[in-house]
Amino acid sequence: MLNDTITHAERELYLTLLSLAQQQPSAYEWLTRLPTWLNAIKDKANYAHAPAYQASVARLPEITVNNVDLDNDVLTIAANLSDSERKQTLALLKQLMPWRKGPFQIGGQIGDDESGIKIDTEWHSDWKWQRVAPHLGTLKGRRVLDVGGGSGYHGWRMAGAGAETVIIIDPSCLFYHQFMAIRHFVGAADHYKTHYIPVPLEALPEHSQLFDTVFSMGVLYHRQSPFEHLQQLKGQLVKGGELVLETLVIDGDANTVLVPHDRYAQMNNVYFLPSVDALIGWLEKAGFSEVRCVDVAVTSTEEQRKTEWMTYHSLADFLDPSDASKTIEGYPAPKRATLIAKK
């Protein structure tokens, strides 16, 4: 028997946008585009694997969930899984590999792979949240946009921190269906305040000014035009809203920016890595105020690594084997800064 998780989640998204549009007319443009956005992600002509991903989510078993904890480093869905439910769920979730952002626990105790399922993702996304969360203004009662949200881990954590509405955007067909798999088990535990639209930031209506807080974490260095990205982020914020920007940086002064010649850490879509001071200048030039850097951290091979749920190459394979302070191409190893600014 197939479930209707995706259909139900998309219906709740529509109702959320409809309610929002009654307060903020700019949301009507989102409603107008929503059918196109949602149909495109399921179109086999666009994404060859889309039907298989949909089928994996639809075949997830209906289980009795005892509790959902969205405010835990391991996003936890407490349930007593029968042996057959566990095997079925495990097989279906593995059809949605690779899992990059998490971790998640379904059934059993945290870390228990005997009676439950621990999705040990490539990234310890909880470590990033631990670095970012202490510096945020309150999320309670706020509308939040999470740009490039991956599987949705951080979006769930934002809901767990009290956000009124969270909308995650990311154009990945796989990540969209990973989110829906977790949504299947979360059910209505978050009162359907966490949503996912499978589009990039540039697909959104410009200057919507719908969100009190906008997150862009791990996106800026993938943009060919970083200033355009900053302006697009600004356009989604209400006046006085808060931007949380996390991106790769390098050491240097206000004029230091690295433009990798070819690949950076084996990524061929990395364009600009500024220093922290240069990034502060970019944000100020884009019209943000009260810009502050709240964290700088070198990415370790403990935070990003190969796991049973992500079996491809990971950070250790992208660093110089004789000098971990450099990428395999000879650039400085990945270092990430988090900046917070006001519109």
C-alpha positions as CSV (number, residue, x, y, z in Angstrom):
1,M,0.0,0.0,0.0
2,L,1.4,3.4,-1.0
3,N,1.4,6.4,1.2
4,D,0.4,10.0,0.1
5,T,3.2,11.8,2.0
6,I,4.4,13.9,-0.9
7,T,0.9,14.9,-2.0
8,H,-0.1,15.8,1.6
9,A,3.1,17.8,2.2
10,E,2.6,19.8,-1.1
11,R,-1.0,20.5,-0.1
12,E,0.2,21.9,3.3
13,L,2.8,24.0,1.4
14,Y,0.0,25.4,-0.8
15,L,-2.2,26.2,2.3
16,T,0.7,27.9,4.0
17,L,1.4,30.1,1.0
18,L,-2.3,30.9,0.6
19,S,-2.5,32.0,4.3
20,L,0.6,34.0,3.9
21,A,-0.7,35.7,0.8
22,Q,-3.7,37.0,2.7
23,Q,-1.2,38.9,4.9
24,Q,1.5,39.6,2.3
25,P,0.2,40.0,-1.3
26,S,3.7,39.3,-2.7
27,A,3.2,35.6,-1.8
28,Y,0.5,35.3,-4.5
29,E,3.3,35.2,-7.1
30,W,4.7,32.2,-5.3
31,L,1.3,30.5,-5.4
32,T,1.1,31.2,-9.2
33,R,4.5,29.5,-9.8
34,L,4.1,26.7,-7.3
35,P,2.4,24.1,-9.7
36,T,5.2,24.6,-12.2
37,W,7.9,24.2,-9.6
38,L,6.3,21.0,-8.1
39,N,5.6,19.5,-11.5
40,A,9.1,20.1,-12.8
41,I,10.8,18.2,-10.0
42,K,8.7,15.0,-10.8
43,D,9.2,15.2,-14.6
44,K,11.3,12.3,-15.8
45,A,12.4,14.5,-18.8
46,N,14.1,16.8,-16.3
47,Y,15.3,14.2,-13.7
48,A,15.7,10.6,-14.9
49,H,15.6,9.2,-11.4
50,A,12.5,11.2,-10.2
51,P,10.0,8.3,-10.6
52,A,12.3,6.0,-8.7
53,Y,12.7,8.5,-5.9
54,Q,9.0,9.1,-5.7
55,A,8.4,5.4,-5.5
56,S,10.9,5.0,-2.7
57,V,9.1,7.6,-0.6
58,A,5.6,6.3,-1.4
59,R,6.5,2.8,-0.3
60,L,7.8,3.8,3.1
61,P,5.7,2.0,5.8
62,E,3.2,3.7,8.0
63,I,4.6,3.3,11.6
64,T,3.5,4.5,15.0
65,V,5.7,7.4,16.0
66,N,6.0,8.0,19.7
67,N,7.9,11.3,19.6
68,V,9.8,13.6,17.2
69,D,12.7,15.7,18.4
70,L,13.7,18.5,16.0
71,D,15.8,20.2,18.7
72,N,18.4,17.4,18.9
73,D,21.7,17.2,17.2
74,V,20.5,13.9,15.8
75,L,17.1,14.6,14.4
76,T,15.2,11.8,16.2
77,I,12.0,10.0,15.3
78,A,11.2,7.7,18.2
79,A,9.3,4.7,17.2
80,N,9.2,0.9,17.8
81,L,10.0,-0.6,14.4
82,S,9.2,-4.2,13.8
83,D,11.9,-6.2,12.1
84,S,10.1,-6.1,8.8
85,E,9.4,-2.4,9.1
86,R,13.0,-1.7,9.8
87,K,14.3,-3.8,6.9
88,Q,11.8,-2.2,4.5
89,T,12.5,1.3,5.7
90,L,16.3,0.8,5.6
91,A,16.2,-0.6,2.0
92,L,14.0,2.3,0.8
93,L,16.1,5.0,2.4
94,K,19.3,3.5,0.9
95,Q,17.7,3.9,-2.5
96,L,17.8,7.7,-1.8
97,M,21.6,7.7,-1.3
98,P,23.9,9.5,-1.1
99,W,22.8,11.3,2.1
100,R,24.9,14.3,2.6
101,K,23.3,16.5,5.3
102,G,22.1,15.1,8.7
103,P,22.2,13.0,10.9
104,F,18.8,11.4,11.5
105,Q,17.6,8.6,13.7
106,I,14.5,6.6,13.0
107,G,13.4,4.2,15.7
108,G,15.6,2.6,18.4
109,Q,18.1,4.7,20.5
110,I,20.4,7.3,19.1
111,G,23.2,5.4,17.3
112,D,21.3,2.1,17.5
113,D,21.4,0.3,14.2
114,E,20.0,-2.9,15.6
115,S,16.4,-1.9,16.4
116,G,16.5,1.5,14.6
117,I,18.1,3.2,11.7
118,K,20.9,5.9,12.0
119,I,21.4,7.8,8.8
120,D,25.0,8.8,9.3
121,T,25.3,11.4,6.7
122,E,28.5,12.7,5.0
123,W,28.3,15.9,6.9
124,H,28.0,16.4,10.6
125,S,25.5,19.2,9.9
126,D,24.8,19.3,13.6
127,W,28.3,20.7,14.1
128,K,27.6,23.6,11.8
129,W,24.3,24.3,13.6
130,Q,26.2,24.3,17.0
131,R,28.5,27.0,15.6
132,V,25.7,29.1,14.1
133,A,22.8,28.8,16.6
134,P,24.3,30.7,19.6
135,H,24.7,33.8,17.5
136,L,21.2,34.0,16.0
137,G,18.5,36.3,17.0
138,T,15.5,34.4,18.2
139,L,13.8,32.3,15.5
140,K,10.6,32.0,17.6
141,G,7.6,33.1,15.7
142,R,9.7,34.1,12.6
143,R,9.3,33.2,9.0
144,V,12.5,31.6,7.8
145,L,14.0,30.9,4.3
146,D,16.8,28.3,4.1
147,V,18.6,28.6,0.7
148,G,20.4,25.6,-0.6
149,G,19.0,23.5,2.3
150,G,20.0,20.1,1.0
151,S,18.1,17.3,2.6
152,G,16.4,19.8,5.0
153,Y,18.3,19.0,8.2
154,H,19.0,22.6,9.1
155,G,15.4,23.6,8.1
156,W,14.1,21.0,10.6
157,R,16.4,22.4,13.3
158,M,15.0,25.9,12.6
159,A,11.5,24.6,13.1
160,G,12.7,22.9,16.3
161,A,14.1,26.3,17.4
162,G,10.6,27.8,17.3
163,A,10.3,29.3,13.8
164,E,6.7,29.9,12.8
165,T,7.3,28.9,9.1
166,V,10.3,27.4,7.5
167,I,10.7,27.2,3.7
168,I,13.6,25.3,2.4
169,I,14.7,25.8,-1.2
170,D,17.1,23.6,-3.2
171,P,16.8,22.5,-6.8
172,S,18.1,18.9,-6.2
173,C,15.6,16.2,-7.1
174,L,17.3,13.8,-4.7
175,F,17.4,16.2,-1.8
176,Y,13.7,17.0,-2.3
177,H,12.8,13.3,-1.9
178,Q,15.1,12.8,1.0
179,F,13.2,15.6,2.8
180,M,9.9,13.9,1.9
181,A,11.2,10.7,3.3
182,I,11.9,12.4,6.6
183,R,8.6,14.2,6.4
184,H,6.9,10.9,6.1
185,F,8.1,9.9,9.6
186,V,7.8,13.4,11.1
187,G,4.2,13.6,10.0
188,A,2.3,16.5,11.7
189,A,4.7,16.7,14.7
190,D,5.9,20.1,13.5
191,H,2.4,21.2,12.7
192,Y,3.4,21.3,9.1
193,K,5.4,24.5,9.5
194,T,8.5,23.1,7.6
195,H,8.2,23.1,3.8
196,Y,10.4,22.4,0.8
197,I,10.3,24.1,-2.7
198,P,12.7,22.4,-5.2
199,V,14.0,25.6,-6.9
200,P,17.1,27.7,-6.7
201,L,17.0,31.2,-5.2
202,E,17.0,32.9,-8.6
203,A,13.7,31.2,-9.4
204,L,11.9,33.0,-6.6
205,P,9.9,36.2,-7.2
206,E,12.3,39.1,-6.7
207,H,11.8,41.4,-3.7
208,S,9.2,39.2,-2.0
209,Q,10.3,40.6,1.4
210,L,8.5,37.7,3.1
211,F,11.1,36.4,5.6
212,D,12.4,37.6,9.0
213,T,15.5,35.5,8.7
214,V,17.2,34.1,5.6
215,F,20.0,31.5,5.7
216,S,22.5,30.9,2.9
217,M,24.9,28.3,4.0
218,G,27.4,26.7,1.6
219,V,26.0,28.4,-1.5
220,L,27.8,31.7,-2.2
221,Y,31.0,30.1,-3.5
222,H,29.0,28.2,-6.0
223,R,27.6,31.4,-7.5
224,Q,29.3,33.0,-10.6
225,S,27.9,36.3,-9.5
226,P,28.2,36.6,-5.7
227,F,26.8,40.2,-5.6
228,E,23.7,39.1,-7.5
229,H,23.2,36.3,-4.9
230,L,23.5,38.8,-2.0
231,Q,20.9,41.1,-3.7
232,Q,18.6,38.1,-4.2
233,L,18.9,37.2,-0.5
234,K,18.3,40.8,0.5
235,G,15.1,40.9,-1.7
236,Q,13.6,38.0,0.3
237,L,14.1,39.7,3.7
238,V,11.7,42.1,5.4
239,K,13.2,45.4,6.4
240,G,15.3,44.8,9.5
241,G,15.4,41.1,8.8
242,E,18.5,39.0,9.5
243,L,20.8,37.3,7.0
244,V,22.9,34.3,8.1
245,L,25.6,33.8,5.5
246,E,28.1,30.8,5.7
247,T,30.6,30.3,3.0
248,L,34.2,29.3,2.2
249,V,36.8,31.9,3.0
250,I,40.6,32.3,2.9
251,D,43.0,34.2,5.0
252,G,43.9,37.8,3.9
253,D,43.0,41.4,4.0
254,A,40.0,43.3,2.6
255,N,41.3,43.0,-0.9
256,T,42.0,39.2,-0.9
257,V,39.8,37.0,-3.0
258,L,40.7,33.6,-4.4
259,V,39.4,32.6,-7.8
260,P,40.3,29.0,-8.4
261,H,41.7,28.4,-11.9
262,D,40.0,25.1,-12.4
263,R,38.8,23.0,-9.5
264,Y,38.9,23.6,-5.8
265,A,38.9,20.5,-3.5
266,Q,37.8,18.7,-6.7
267,M,34.7,20.9,-7.1
268,N,34.5,22.5,-10.5
269,N,31.7,24.9,-9.5
270,V,33.7,27.1,-7.0
271,Y,34.1,30.7,-8.2
272,F,35.0,33.1,-5.4
273,L,36.6,32.6,-2.0
274,P,37.0,36.0,-0.2
275,S,38.7,36.8,3.0
276,V,36.4,37.5,5.9
277,D,37.2,41.3,5.6
278,A,36.5,41.2,1.9
279,L,33.2,39.4,2.5
280,I,32.2,42.0,5.1
281,G,32.9,44.6,2.5
282,W,30.7,42.7,-0.1
283,L,27.8,42.6,2.3
284,E,28.1,46.3,3.1
285,K,28.4,47.2,-0.6
286,A,25.2,45.1,-1.1
287,G,23.4,47.3,1.4
288,F,23.5,45.2,4.5
289,S,24.3,46.8,7.9
290,E,25.5,45.6,11.3
291,V,27.7,43.0,9.6
292,R,29.6,40.8,11.9
293,C,31.6,37.6,11.6
294,V,30.6,35.2,14.4
295,D,32.5,32.0,13.5
296,V,35.5,30.8,11.5
297,A,36.2,27.1,11.3
298,V,38.5,24.8,9.3
299,T,36.5,21.9,7.9
300,S,37.8,18.7,9.4
301,T,37.7,15.1,8.0
302,E,35.6,14.3,11.0
303,E,33.0,16.8,10.1
304,Q,32.9,15.8,6.4
305,R,33.6,12.2,5.6
306,K,32.7,9.0,3.8
307,T,30.0,6.9,5.5
308,E,27.8,3.9,4.9
309,W,25.2,6.4,3.7
310,M,27.6,8.4,1.4
311,T,30.1,6.0,-0.1
312,Y,31.8,8.3,-2.7
313,H,34.9,10.4,-2.2
314,S,34.8,12.9,0.5
315,L,37.0,15.6,2.0
316,A,39.9,13.3,2.9
317,D,40.2,12.5,-0.8
318,F,40.2,16.2,-1.8
319,L,43.2,17.2,0.4
320,D,46.9,17.0,-0.4
321,P,47.9,13.6,1.1
322,S,51.2,15.0,2.3
323,D,49.8,18.3,3.6
324,A,46.3,18.5,5.0
325,S,46.5,22.3,5.1
326,K,46.1,22.3,1.3
327,T,43.6,21.0,-1.2
328,I,44.8,18.5,-3.7
329,E,45.2,21.4,-6.2
330,G,47.4,23.3,-3.8
331,Y,44.9,25.9,-2.5
332,P,44.3,26.5,1.2
333,A,42.1,23.7,2.7
334,P,38.4,24.5,3.2
335,K,37.7,27.1,5.9
336,R,34.2,28.4,6.5
337,A,33.0,31.7,8.0
338,T,29.6,32.6,9.3
339,L,28.5,36.2,9.0
340,I,25.3,37.8,10.3
341,A,23.9,41.0,8.9
342,K,20.8,43.1,8.9
343,K,18.8,44.5,6.0
